[in-house]
Amino acid sequence: MKSLSPSYLSALQFSSEQVSTLRTIGECRGRQDLFTRQTPETLEALRQAAIIESSECSNRLEGITAPHHRIEALVTKSSPPRNRSEQEIAGYRDALALIHESARHMDFNINVILQLHAMIHRYLPQQGGRWKMTDNEIVERDAGGQITRVRFRAVPAVATPQAMNDLVTSYAAAGQNGEHDALVLIPLGVLDFLCIHPFTDGNGRMARLLTLLFLYHAGYEVGRYISLERVIEESKATYYEALEASSEGWHDGRHSASPWLNYFWGTILRAYREFEERVGTLAAGRGSKTVQVRRAAQTRIAPFAISDIEADCPGVSRDMIRLVLRQLRDEGIIEVHGRGRAAKWLTRKQTGD
């Protein structure tokens, strides 16, 4: 495939900053076992939170939404899906669980790809697990749903089965002799998958599932405890920009993979750093940073933003603040209105509850 051909791989060159990033991620993987030997309760709390966030965020990136309490009920299987959005979320939940449980037994091949796609459609009327029958494009739409720009024309439907066979073969061949780092091959494989866009729908969700599968195969297990989908959603503008930049010229093999590689590596590095911080805080139980954030949030009188808590708690990272606020939300102590930078948090007493 385009990014995994021997000629393309041999021509790749990396800056000193990129090499440093790869080395740092490798060091994080080296410390992985140390952190995963923490108390089972700590790791289970992270694992459950990651599954819920992944099911929520990966679907929300595609405009599929549901209330948070309903997503929790779907993930824990305490309630069946009630509408189309919940059916989509439940299907993603099942595919995600399969990878978490069985990644080591799931080779990257056509059958596995089609199986995962069928799973994310298993609760829907239309059947998944089939290549697209018509050509598709990656487009931008305005608020009214009208197409404003074609960002990328994917591989034609008639050529898709062969393109996917080539992708599977190229990915396996590139990793056989150990000449290329897995952290280079994984994002290149995901990039080629997204440029082929082999399905009528579900391509973005499939790419994120395959990312998790590839990382497991290479020994990077951070996705078990930190939702990579959430990290991507929180930087989705950069995500789409990087994909568009690296897909330009892809059909002719003249594309630059660097924007996508940089974005992908940044995502993995952020996930590992958050993992280490969360494990350390949760294992400590009443860590001083947790206490600081909880106190700052609960003593706020007016609705507040994350930036307000940052000002109240110097030295506490934004990721740590988000974690504690989510814990307070799940405990019913605070709630959030809005999303992204416009989100405002407030205590229950402020809402009259």
Number of C-alpha atoms within 10 A of each C-alpha: 22 23 26 26 16 13 11 16 16 11 7 12 10 9 9 9 10 16 11 12 16 20 12 13 21 15 11 20 17 13 13 18 11 10 16 17 10 14 12 11 11 19 21 13 13 19 18 17 19 20 24 21 22 26 27 26 24 26 23 17 17 13 9 15 18 15 9 13 10 16 22 19 15 22 23 14 12 10 12 14 19 10 11 15 16 22 20 22 28 27 23 28 23 17 21 24 15 15 20 18 10 11 18 14 9 15 15 18 15 14 12 14 20 16 14 23 26 19 22 25 22 20 19 18 9 8 13 22 19 15 18 18 13 10 17 19 15 15 13 13 11 9 6 6 8 10 12 10 11 11 15 18 16 20 19 18 20 13 12 20 18 11 20 21 13 16 25 19 15 18 20 16 14 18 15 9 8 9 9 13 12 18 19 17 20 23 23 23 23 23 23 21 22 20 24 25 28 25 23 16 16 18 18 18 20 24 20 18 23 22 19 24 25 25 19 19 18 14 13 22 19 24 23 24 23 27 26 26 27 22 19 22 19 15 13 14 10 15 17 14 14 19 20 16 17 20 25 17 12 20 17 8 16 14 16 17 22 18 17 24 22 16 20 21 18 17 18 23 19 15 23 24 15 19 25 18 16 21 20 15 17 18 16 12 12 10 12 12 18 20 13 17 22 18 14 16 26 16 9 15 11 11 17 16 16 19 12 13 22 17 11 15 17 10 9 17 13 13 17 18 22 14 16 19 24 17 15 18 17 13 10 11 18 20 19 16 11 9 8 9 10 9 13 16 20 21 23 14 11 14 10 6 7
